Amino acid sequence: MIRQIERKHLGECAAVIRASFLTVAQTLHFTQQNAPRFIAFTMTEDRFRSQLEEGWMMFGFFNEAGTIIGYYALSDDCEPACELHHLCVLPDCRHHKVGETLLLHAFEQAKQCDCMKIDIGIVEENTRLKAWYKQYGFVHNSIKKFEFFPFTCGYMSKQL
């Protein structure tokens, strides 16, 4: 079940993000030394708290035991577009439509906020993830290389 994240969930959400994005780091050989600003190494409860205070809409996928197994956030500081952040699912819970359920929920939440487009940023070299987003209508727009990352950032968007 998808529910809005409350302050009491912030620590659990940070742990879900770190664990989820760590598999990407391991697959693509990112470490704290070569990618210290990668989300798997930087997400903390305090960072989450500041995003919540900035007005980000945060949602978790809770299993039957009440544990968060997936997460995403939307920010709408660039209306009429929303930005999708940190969509993730714990590794042991993948391939059970949790990610798809979260993504479709994000589309509906964005529409309710009068967003006409959703933007995302991904690791460009993560071709599997890029193909997954393309299945849901995202179009690749651009890439950007930052010197503090050992990868290229890819940017995609979807008209709602």
N, C-alpha and C positions, 0 to 999 in steps of 0.2 A: 504494500500500500504506500502511496506517495503522500507525504505530509510536509507542510512548511517547517523549516528548521527554526527552533527556538534557541535562545542563549544556552540552555542546558545541554544542547546537542553539539556545541561547537568543537569541543575536544574530540568527540567521536568522529565528527566529520573530517577534522584534520587528519586523524589516523587513517580513515578510509581513503582520503586523497593520497596520502604518502604511500600506503600499501598498493593502491591501484596504479599510480604512476611509476612506482619502483620497477614494475615489470617492463615498462617501456625503457627505463634507464638501463636495466640489465640487458635487454635485447639489443639496444643500440650503443651499449658500452659507455653510458654516461656515469660519471662518478662525482662525488662532492668536490674532487680536485679539478676535474675538467669542465664541470657544469654546476658550480655552486649555487646558481640562481634557479636551477630547474625545480619545478614544483614538488617533486618527490623529496627534495632535500630542504625546502624552505617553508612548507605550510605548517603554521602553528595556530594554536587557539587564539592568540592575540591578533594574528593577521586576519583570521576569520571574523573576530569581533569588530575590527575596523571596517571590513567589507559590509557587515550587517549594519553598522552604524551609518555607512554611506548610502544605505538604501537598497543594497543588492537583495533580490528575491532568491532565497535559498530553499531547496527542496531535497528531501531524502527519500530513498526507497527503503522502507522498513519491512523486514521479514516478519513472520508470524510470532517470533519471540520478542519483537520490538527492537531488534538490532538494525542499525543502518548498514545496508549492503551496497548502496549506490547513492550518487549525489550529483547535483548540478546547481548552477546559479545563473541568474540573468541580471545584467545591469542595463539600464536604458539611458545612459548619459548622452547618447548620440541619437536621440529621437529623430526620425521615426523608426530608427533601427534599435534592436536590442543586441547585446553581446552575450553569447553563451559561454560560460566559464566552467572548467573543471568537470565536465560530464565524465563520470567514472563509475566502475563497478568493481567490487572486490574480485580478485582473480578466481577464487573458488566458486563464485556465483555467476560467472560469465557464461554466455551461450544458453541462457534461459529467458531471453527477451527482456531482461531488466534494463539494459541500455536503450533498447528500442522504446520501451515504455516511458523511460525518463525523457527521451528525445521528443516523443510525441506530446508528452505533457508540457515540455518547454515550448513547443509550437503553440499550444493552446494558451498557455500563460502569456506568451508574447502578444498574441492576438487580443487578449483581454486588456492589455496595456496599450492597445492601439499601435503596436509596432507592425510595420509592414515588411520588415526584413530582419533576419537573424545573421549576425556575423560571428565567425569563430576563428581562432588561431590554433594551429596544430604544428607538431613537429613534421616538417615537410618530408623528411626521410621515412616517416611512418606510413608507408604506402598502403598498408592494410587498413589503417584508420581513415586515410583519405578516401579510399574506395568505399568504405562503409558510409561515410557522410554523403558521398555522391549518390548512393542508393536512395537517399532520402531527399534528393533534390538540391543539395549544395553544389555550388559552382566554384571552382578554383579561380581566385582573382589575382593573387600576387604572392611574391615571396620577399623575404627580407632577411639579411644576414646580420646578426649582432655579434660583435667581437667577444662578448662574454659567454656565448653559447657555442658548443662544438657542432651545432646543427643549424639548419636553416628553418626559419619560421614561415609557415605557409598560411595564407589567409583565404577563407572561403565564406560564401554567403548564400542565403536561401531567401527568396521572396516568399512571403506568406500570403 
